[in-house]
């Protein structure tokens, strides 16, 4: 279950950014995850809800995960393709000579919270 290690790292990064920006409360954490990570969103949310309890600044935080599709371009015919499921051949010419454009992302996109006044 690599979701646990990822959520642990996300929380560490969120806490660092929160401290850097003098946040006293974090309400939303937005992640962008590529499909090629094969992560289970429900597991990520459950783990975040469990792990955040250790940190008062995160007690009310919600995790929002956006999944980015796999995108690739065929090096043989130039067809660009977007797929929700892993597919490693061009639908136009069936070539497997592709270049992956996206699908590996794991980005802490945004944090919402309150600053100390």
DSSP file (Angstrom, degrees, kcal/mol; ACC not computed):
  #  RESIDUE AA STRUCTURE BP1 BP2  ACC     N-H-->O    O-->H-N    N-H-->O    O-->H-N    TCO  KAPPA ALPHA  PHI   PSI    X-CA   Y-CA   Z-CA
    1    1 A X    >>        0   0    0      0, 0.0     3,-0.8     0, 0.0     4,-0.5   0.000 360.0 360.0 360.0  89.9    0.0    0.0    0.0
    2    2 A X  H 3>  +     0   0    0      1,-0.2     4,-2.0     2,-0.2     5,-0.2   0.565 360.0  83.2 -79.3  -6.3    2.1    2.9   -1.3
    3    3 A X  H 3> S+     0   0    0      1,-0.2     4,-2.9     2,-0.2     5,-0.2   0.886  87.1  55.6 -59.0 -38.4   -0.8    5.3   -0.6
    4    4 A X  H <> S+     0   0    0     -3,-0.8     4,-2.4     1,-0.2    -1,-0.2   0.926 108.1  46.2 -63.1 -45.6    0.3    5.5    3.1
    5    5 A X  H  X S+     0   0    0     -4,-0.5     4,-2.0     2,-0.2    -1,-0.2   0.889 114.0  49.4 -64.3 -38.6    3.8    6.6    2.2
    6    6 A X  H  X S+     0   0    0     -4,-2.0     4,-2.6     2,-0.2    -2,-0.2   0.937 111.8  47.1 -66.7 -46.5    2.5    9.2   -0.3
    7    7 A X  H  X S+     0   0    0     -4,-2.9     4,-2.7     1,-0.2     5,-0.2   0.890 110.3  53.8 -64.0 -38.5   -0.1   10.6    2.2
    8    8 A X  H  X S+     0   0    0     -4,-2.4     4,-2.1    -5,-0.2    -1,-0.2   0.925 111.5  45.0 -60.1 -44.5    2.6   10.8    4.9
    9    9 A X  H  X S+     0   0    0     -4,-2.0     4,-2.4     2,-0.2    -2,-0.2   0.890 111.9  52.7 -66.2 -39.7    4.9   12.8    2.5
   10   10 A X  H  X S+     0   0    0     -4,-2.6     4,-2.9     2,-0.2    -2,-0.2   0.935 109.7  48.3 -61.1 -46.5    1.9   15.0    1.4
   11   11 A X  H  X S+     0   0    0     -4,-2.7     4,-2.8     1,-0.2     5,-0.2   0.915 110.6  51.7 -61.7 -42.6    1.2   15.8    5.1
   12   12 A X  H  X S+     0   0    0     -4,-2.1     4,-1.9    -5,-0.2    -1,-0.2   0.922 113.2  44.7 -58.8 -44.5    4.8   16.6    5.7
   13   13 A X  H  X S+     0   0    0     -4,-2.4     4,-2.6     2,-0.2    -2,-0.2   0.894 112.3  51.6 -68.0 -40.1    4.9   18.9    2.7
   14   14 A X  H  X S+     0   0    0     -4,-2.9     4,-2.8     2,-0.2    -2,-0.2   0.922 110.0  49.3 -62.3 -44.6    1.6   20.5    3.7
   15   15 A X  H  X S+     0   0    0     -4,-2.8     4,-2.3     2,-0.2    -1,-0.2   0.896 111.3  49.9 -62.3 -39.9    2.8   21.2    7.3
   16   16 A X  H  X S+     0   0    0     -4,-1.9     4,-2.6    -5,-0.2    -2,-0.2   0.938 113.6  44.6 -63.1 -47.3    6.0   22.7    5.9
   17   17 A X  H  X S+     0   0    0     -4,-2.6     4,-2.0     2,-0.2    -2,-0.2   0.883 112.0  53.5 -65.8 -38.0    4.1   25.0    3.5
   18   18 A X  H  <>S+     0   0    0     -4,-2.8     5,-3.2    -5,-0.2    -1,-0.2   0.917 111.7  44.5 -61.8 -43.8    1.7   25.9    6.3
   19   19 A X  H ><5S+     0   0    0     -4,-2.3     3,-1.4     3,-0.2    -2,-0.2   0.921 111.9  52.7 -65.5 -44.2    4.5   26.9    8.6
   20   20 A X  H 3<5S+     0   0    0     -4,-2.6    -1,-0.2     1,-0.3    -2,-0.2   0.841 115.5  41.0 -60.0 -34.7    6.3   28.8    5.8
   21   21 A X  T 3<5S-     0   0    0     -4,-2.0    -1,-0.3    -5,-0.2    -2,-0.2   0.220 113.0-117.3-100.8  13.2    3.1   30.8    5.1
   22   22 A X  T < 5 +     0   0    0     -3,-1.4    94,-2.0     1,-0.2     2,-0.3   0.868  50.7 171.5  54.3  44.7    2.1   31.2    8.8
   23   23 A X  E   < -A  115   0A   0     -5,-3.2    92,-0.3    92,-0.2    -1,-0.2  -0.660  24.2-173.7 -83.8 139.6   -1.1   29.3    8.6
   24   24 A X  E    S+     0   0A   0     90,-3.5     2,-0.3     1,-0.3    91,-0.2   0.575  76.8  23.8-103.6 -16.4   -2.9   28.5   11.8
   25   25 A X  E     -A  114   0A   0     89,-1.3    89,-2.6    -7,-0.1     2,-0.5  -0.981  64.2-155.7-149.5 135.6   -5.5   26.3   10.2
   26   26 A X  E     +A  113   0A   0     31,-2.6    87,-0.3    -2,-0.3    34,-0.3  -0.968  15.9 171.4-113.9 125.3   -5.5   24.3    7.0
   27   27 A X  E     +     0   0A   0     85,-2.6    35,-1.7    -2,-0.5     2,-0.4   0.763  62.3  25.3-105.0 -31.0   -9.0   23.6    5.5
   28   28 A X  E     -Ab 112  62A   0     84,-1.7    84,-2.6    33,-0.2     2,-0.4  -0.998  52.0-168.1-140.5 140.6   -8.3   22.1    2.1
   29   29 A X  E     -Ab 111  63A   0     33,-2.5    35,-3.1    -2,-0.4     2,-0.5  -0.994  13.5-159.9-126.8 122.6   -5.5   20.2    0.5
   30   30 A X  E     -Ab 110  64A   0     80,-3.0    79,-1.6    -2,-0.4    80,-1.4  -0.909  10.1-176.7-109.8 123.5   -5.6   19.7   -3.3
   31   31 A X  E     -Ab 108  65A   0     33,-2.8    35,-2.8    -2,-0.5     2,-0.5  -0.900  16.0-153.9-115.6 145.7   -3.6   16.9   -5.0
   32   32 A X  E     -Ab 107  66A   0     75,-2.5    75,-2.9    -2,-0.4     2,-0.4  -0.990  20.2-176.2-116.3 124.3   -3.2   16.1   -8.7
   33   33 A X  E     -Ab 106  67A   0     33,-2.8    35,-3.1    -2,-0.5    73,-0.2  -0.975  20.8-130.7-126.8 131.4   -2.3   12.5   -9.3
   34   34 A X  E >   - b   0  68A   0     71,-3.3     3,-1.8    -2,-0.4     5,-0.3  -0.524  22.2-122.0 -78.0 146.6   -1.6   10.8  -12.6
   35   35 A X  G >  S+     0   0    0     33,-2.1     3,-1.7     1,-0.3    51,-0.1   0.757 105.3  71.6 -59.0 -27.5   -3.4    7.6  -13.5
   36   36 A X  G 3  S+     0   0    0     67,-1.8    -1,-0.3     1,-0.3    68,-0.1   0.593  83.0  70.4 -71.7  -7.8   -0.1    5.7  -13.9
   37   37 A X  G <  S-     0   0    0     -3,-1.8    -1,-0.3    66,-0.4    -2,-0.2   0.697  92.0-146.2 -76.5 -18.7    0.4    5.8  -10.1
   38   38 A X    <   +     0   0    0     -3,-1.7     2,-0.3    -4,-0.2    -2,-0.1   0.888  35.5 167.2  54.2  44.5   -2.5    3.3   -9.7
   39   39 A X        -     0   0    0     -5,-0.3     2,-0.7    -4,-0.1    -1,-0.2  -0.637  38.4-128.3 -90.1 147.7   -3.6    4.9   -6.5
   40   40 A X     >  -     0   0    0     -2,-0.3     4,-2.2     1,-0.2     3,-0.2  -0.862  14.9-156.1 -96.3 113.2   -6.9    4.1   -4.8
   41   41 A X  H  > S+     0   0    0     -2,-0.7     4,-2.5     1,-0.2     5,-0.2   0.875  91.2  53.2 -59.7 -41.8   -8.6    7.5   -4.1
   42   42 A X  H  > S+     0   0    0      1,-0.2     4,-2.5     2,-0.2    -1,-0.2   0.898 109.6  49.4 -62.1 -39.8  -10.8    6.2   -1.2
   43   43 A X  H  > S+     0   0    0     -3,-0.2     4,-2.6     2,-0.2    -1,-0.2   0.905 110.1  51.1 -64.9 -41.8   -7.7    4.7    0.5
   44   44 A X  H  X S+     0   0    0     -4,-2.2     4,-2.4     2,-0.2    -2,-0.2   0.923 111.9  46.8 -61.7 -44.3   -5.9    8.0    0.1
   45   45 A X  H  X S+     0   0    0     -4,-2.5     4,-2.5     2,-0.2    -2,-0.2   0.920 113.1  48.5 -64.5 -44.8   -8.8    9.9    1.6
   46   46 A X  H  X S+     0   0    0     -4,-2.5     4,-1.9     1,-0.2    -2,-0.2   0.914 113.0  47.8 -62.8 -43.0   -9.2    7.5    4.5
   47   47 A X  H  X S+     0   0    0     -4,-2.6     4,-3.1     2,-0.2     5,-0.3   0.898 111.0  51.0 -65.2 -40.6   -5.5    7.6    5.3
   48   48 A X  H  X S+     0   0    0     -4,-2.4     4,-2.5     1,-0.2    -2,-0.2   0.940 110.1  49.6 -60.8 -46.9   -5.4   11.4    5.2
   49   49 A X  H  < S+     0   0    0     -4,-2.5     4,-0.4     1,-0.2    -1,-0.2   0.850 115.5  44.2 -61.5 -34.7   -8.3   11.5    7.6
   50   50 A X  H >< S+     0   0    0     -4,-1.9     3,-0.7    -5,-0.2    -2,-0.2   0.934 117.3  42.5 -74.3 -47.9   -6.6    9.1    9.9
   51   51 A X  H >< S+     0   0    0     -4,-3.1     3,-1.5     1,-0.2    -2,-0.2   0.796 102.7  66.3 -72.5 -29.9   -3.1   10.7    9.8
   52   52 A X  G >< S+     0   0    0     -4,-2.5     3,-2.1     1,-0.3     6,-0.4   0.736  82.5  77.8 -66.3 -20.8   -4.2   14.3   10.0
   53   53 A X  G <  S+     0   0    0     -3,-0.7    -1,-0.3    -4,-0.4    -2,-0.1   0.713  83.4  65.3 -63.0 -19.9   -5.5   13.7   13.6
   54   54 A X  G <  S+     0   0    0     -3,-1.5     2,-0.5    -4,-0.2    -1,-0.3   0.638  98.7  59.3 -74.4 -13.8   -1.9   13.9   14.8
   55   55 A X    X   -     0   0    0     -3,-2.1     3,-2.1    -4,-0.2     4,-0.5  -0.937  67.6-156.8-125.9 109.4   -1.7   17.6   13.8
   56   56 A X  G >  S+     0   0    0     -2,-0.5     3,-1.2     1,-0.3     4,-0.3   0.822  94.6  62.0 -53.4 -35.0   -4.1   20.2   15.2
   57   57 A X  G 3  S+     0   0    0      1,-0.2   -31,-2.6     2,-0.1    -1,-0.3   0.750 109.3  42.5 -64.0 -22.2   -3.5   22.5   12.2
   58   58 A X  G X  S+     0   0    0     -3,-2.1     3,-2.1    -6,-0.4    -1,-0.2   0.402  79.2 109.3-103.2   0.7   -5.0   19.8   10.0
   59   59 A X  T <  S+     0   0    0     -3,-1.2    -1,-0.1    -4,-0.5    -2,-0.1   0.819  90.4  31.6 -50.4 -39.0   -7.9   18.6   12.2
   60   60 A X  T 3  S+     0   0    0     -4,-0.3    -1,-0.3   -34,-0.3    -2,-0.1   0.308  93.4 126.5-102.0   8.2  -10.6   20.1    9.9
   61   61 A X    <   -     0   0    0     -3,-2.1     2,-0.4    -9,-0.1   -33,-0.2  -0.344  43.5-155.3 -73.5 147.5   -8.7   19.7    6.6
   62   62 A X  E     -b   28   0A   0    -35,-1.7   -33,-2.5    -2,-0.1     2,-0.5  -0.962  10.7-136.7-119.6 138.7  -10.2   17.9    3.6
   63   63 A X  E     -b   29   0A   0     -2,-0.4     2,-0.5   -35,-0.2   -33,-0.2  -0.844  17.1-170.3 -96.8 128.9   -8.2   16.1    0.9
   64   64 A X  E     -b   30   0A   0    -35,-3.1   -33,-2.8    -2,-0.5     2,-0.5  -0.983   5.5-167.3-120.0 121.0   -9.4   16.7   -2.7
   65   65 A X  E     -b   31   0A   0     -2,-0.5     2,-0.5   -35,-0.2   -33,-0.2  -0.935   6.6-165.1-115.0 125.9   -7.7   14.5   -5.3
   66   66 A X  E     -b   32   0A   0    -35,-2.8   -33,-2.8    -2,-0.5     2,-0.5  -0.935  15.6-142.5-106.2 129.0   -7.9   15.2   -9.0
   67   67 A X  E     -b   33   0A   0     -2,-0.5     2,-0.4   -35,-0.2   -33,-0.2  -0.798   8.5-150.0 -93.6 126.5   -6.9   12.3  -11.3
   68   68 A X  E     -b   34   0A   0    -35,-3.1   -33,-2.1    -2,-0.5     3,-0.1  -0.791  20.6-123.7 -92.0 136.0   -5.0   13.2  -14.5
   69   69 A X        -     0   0    0     -2,-0.4     2,-0.4   -35,-0.2    15,-0.2  -0.253  29.2 -94.5 -72.8 164.5   -5.5   10.8  -17.4
   70   70 A X  E     -C   83   0B   0     13,-2.2    13,-3.1    33,-0.1     2,-0.4  -0.669  45.6-173.3 -74.1 129.9   -2.7    9.1  -19.2
   71   71 A X  E     +CD  82 102B   0     31,-2.4    30,-3.2    -2,-0.4    31,-1.8  -0.996   9.9 162.4-127.6 135.4   -1.7   11.1  -22.3
   72   72 A X  E     -CD  81 100B   0      9,-2.4     9,-3.3    -2,-0.4     2,-0.4  -0.976  28.0-138.0-146.7 161.3    0.7    9.9  -24.9
   73   73 A X  E     -CD  80  99B   0     26,-2.4    26,-2.7    -2,-0.3     2,-0.5  -0.965  24.8-122.8-120.8 139.0    1.8   10.7  -28.5
   74   74 A X  E  >  - D   0  98B   0      5,-2.6     4,-1.5    -2,-0.4    24,-0.2  -0.670  11.3-156.8 -80.2 126.6    2.5    8.0  -31.1
   75   75 A X  T  4 S+     0   0    0     22,-3.0    23,-0.2    -2,-0.5    -1,-0.1   0.659  91.0  53.1 -77.0 -15.4    6.0    8.4  -32.4
   76   76 A X  T  4 S+     0   0    0     21,-0.6    -1,-0.2     3,-0.1    22,-0.1   0.917 129.7   7.4 -85.0 -47.8    5.0    6.5  -35.6
   77   77 A X  T  4 S-     0   0    0      2,-0.1    -2,-0.2    18,-0.0    -1,-0.0   0.545  92.7-119.7-115.9  -9.4    1.9    8.4  -36.7
   78   78 A X     <  +     0   0    0     -4,-1.5     2,-0.2     1,-0.3    -3,-0.1   0.446  55.7 154.4  86.7  -1.0    1.8   11.4  -34.4
   79   79 A X        -     0   0    0     -6,-0.1    -5,-2.6     1,-0.0     2,-0.4  -0.428  34.3-147.1 -63.6 128.1   -1.6   10.6  -33.0
   80   80 A X  E     -C   73   0B   0     -7,-0.2     2,-0.4    -2,-0.2    -7,-0.2  -0.859  20.8-170.8 -97.6 135.2   -2.1   12.1  -29.5
   81   81 A X  E     -C   72   0B   0     -9,-3.3    -9,-2.4    -2,-0.4     2,-0.4  -0.956  19.2-159.4-131.9 143.2   -4.2   10.0  -27.2
   82   82 A X  E     +C   71   0B   0     -2,-0.4     2,-0.4   -11,-0.2   -11,-0.2  -0.986  19.6 179.0-119.3 131.4   -5.8   10.4  -23.8
   83   83 A X  E     -C   70   0B   0    -13,-3.1   -13,-2.2    -2,-0.4     4,-0.1  -0.994  30.7-156.0-137.0 139.8   -6.8    7.3  -21.9
   84   84 A X  S    S+     0   0    0     -2,-0.4     2,-0.3   -15,-0.2    -1,-0.1   0.810  89.5  47.0 -78.7 -32.0   -8.4    6.7  -18.4
   85   85 A X  S    S-     0   0    0    -15,-0.1     2,-0.1     1,-0.1   -49,-0.1  -0.816 108.1 -85.8-108.3 150.3   -7.0    3.2  -18.3
   86   86 A X        +     0   0    0     -2,-0.3     2,-0.4   -51,-0.1    -2,-0.1  -0.340  55.4 165.0 -56.5 124.9   -3.4    2.3  -19.0
   87   87 A X        -     0   0    0     -2,-0.1     4,-0.1    -4,-0.1    -4,-0.1  -0.961  17.8-174.9-144.0 121.7   -3.1    1.7  -22.7
   88   88 A X        +     0   0    0     -2,-0.4     2,-0.3     2,-0.1    10,-0.2  -0.015  58.3  75.7-116.8  31.4    0.3    1.6  -24.3
   89   89 A X  S    S-     0   0    0      8,-0.1     2,-0.3   -15,-0.0     7,-0.2  -0.994  84.9-103.6-137.7 149.0   -0.5    1.3  -28.0
   90   90 A X     >  -     0   0    0      5,-3.0     4,-2.0    -2,-0.3    -2,-0.1  -0.497  19.4-149.7 -69.7 127.9   -1.7    3.8  -30.5
   91   91 A X  T  4 S+     0   0    0     -2,-0.3    -1,-0.2     1,-0.2   -10,-0.0   0.729  95.3  51.6 -70.8 -19.2   -5.4    3.5  -31.2
   92   92 A X  T  4 S+     0   0    0      3,-0.1    -1,-0.2     1,-0.1    -2,-0.0   0.921 133.1   4.4 -82.9 -46.2   -4.8    4.8  -34.7
   93   93 A X  T  4 S-     0   0    0      2,-0.1    -2,-0.2   -14,-0.1    -1,-0.1   0.452  89.9-123.9-121.6  -2.7   -2.0    2.6  -36.0
   94   94 A X     <  +     0   0    0     -4,-2.0    -3,-0.1     1,-0.2     2,-0.1   0.558  57.2 151.2  70.1  10.6   -1.5    0.1  -33.1
   95   95 A X        -     0   0    0      1,-0.1    -5,-3.0    -6,-0.1    -1,-0.2  -0.430  41.6-155.2 -69.6 146.8    2.2    1.1  -32.7
   96   96 A X        +     0   0    0     -7,-0.2     2,-1.7    -2,-0.1    -1,-0.1   0.295  67.4 107.2-101.3   6.7    3.7    0.7  -29.3
   97   97 A X        +     0   0    0      2,-0.0   -22,-3.0    -7,-0.0   -21,-0.6  -0.627  53.8 146.3 -84.8  81.5    6.3    3.3  -30.1
   98   98 A X  E     -D   74   0B   0     -2,-1.7     2,-0.5   -24,-0.2   -24,-0.2  -0.779  46.4-141.5-120.9 160.8    4.8    6.0  -27.9
   99   99 A X  E     -D   73   0B   0    -26,-2.7   -26,-2.4    -2,-0.3     2,-0.4  -0.991  24.6-131.9-120.4 122.5    6.0    8.9  -25.7
  100  100 A X  E     +D   72   0B   0     -2,-0.5   -28,-0.3   -28,-0.2     3,-0.1  -0.602  24.2 179.4 -76.7 128.3    4.1    9.4  -22.5
  101  101 A X  E     -     0   0B   0    -30,-3.2     2,-0.3    -2,-0.4   -29,-0.2   0.778  65.2  -6.3 -97.2 -35.9    3.1   13.1  -22.0
  102  102 A X  E    S+D   71   0B   0    -31,-1.8   -31,-2.4     1,-0.1    -1,-0.4  -0.987  81.0  94.5-157.5 160.5    1.3   12.8  -18.7
  103  103 A X  S    S+     0   0    0     -2,-0.3   -67,-1.8   -33,-0.2   -66,-0.4   0.190  75.3  78.9 138.0 -12.1    0.1   10.3  -16.2
  104  104 A X        +     0   0    0    -68,-0.1   -34,-0.1   -69,-0.1    -2,-0.0   0.348  63.8 131.6-101.6   4.0    3.0   10.3  -13.7
  105  105 A X        +     0   0    0    -72,-0.1   -71,-3.3     1,-0.1     2,-0.2  -0.210  26.1 171.0 -63.4 145.9    2.1   13.5  -11.9
  106  106 A X  E     +A   33   0A   0    -73,-0.2     2,-0.4     2,-0.0   -73,-0.2  -0.674  23.1 165.8-149.9  91.9    1.9   13.7   -8.1
  107  107 A X  E     -A   32   0A   0    -75,-2.9   -75,-2.5    -2,-0.2     2,-1.3  -0.930  43.4-141.4-122.9 128.2    1.5   17.4   -7.4
  108  108 A X  E     +A   31   0A   0     -2,-0.4   -77,-0.2   -77,-0.2     3,-0.1  -0.761  34.4 179.2 -79.4  97.4    0.5   19.3   -4.2
  109  109 A X  E     -     0   0A   0    -79,-1.6     2,-0.3    -2,-1.3    -1,-0.2   0.874  50.4 -13.2 -77.1 -40.0   -1.5   21.7   -6.3
  110  110 A X  E     -A   30   0A   0    -80,-1.4   -80,-3.0    -3,-0.2     2,-0.4  -0.991  46.5-153.7-164.2 150.9   -2.9   24.0   -3.6
  111  111 A X  E     -A   29   0A   0     -2,-0.3     2,-0.4   -82,-0.2   -82,-0.2  -0.999  12.5-161.1-128.6 133.9   -3.5   24.5    0.1
  112  112 A X  E     +A   28   0A   0    -84,-2.6   -85,-2.6    -2,-0.4   -84,-1.7  -0.946  31.9 121.6-114.2 138.1   -6.3   26.6    1.6
  113  113 A X  E     -A   26   0A   0     -2,-0.4     2,-0.4   -87,-0.3   -87,-0.3  -0.950  54.6 -80.7-170.0-171.5   -6.2   27.8    5.2
  114  114 A X  E     -A   25   0A   0    -89,-2.6   -90,-3.5    -2,-0.3   -89,-1.3  -0.918  33.5-140.9-115.4 136.2   -6.2   30.7    7.6
  115  115 A X  E     -A   23   0A   0     -2,-0.4     2,-0.4   -92,-0.3   -92,-0.2  -0.612  28.8-101.8 -90.9 154.4   -3.2   32.9    8.5
  116  116 A X              0   0    0    -94,-2.0    -1,-0.1    -2,-0.2   -93,-0.0  -0.606 360.0 360.0 -70.8 127.5   -2.4   34.2   11.9
  117  117 A X              0   0    0     -2,-0.4    -1,-0.1    -3,-0.0    -2,-0.0   0.454 360.0 360.0 -94.1 360.0   -3.5   37.8   12.1
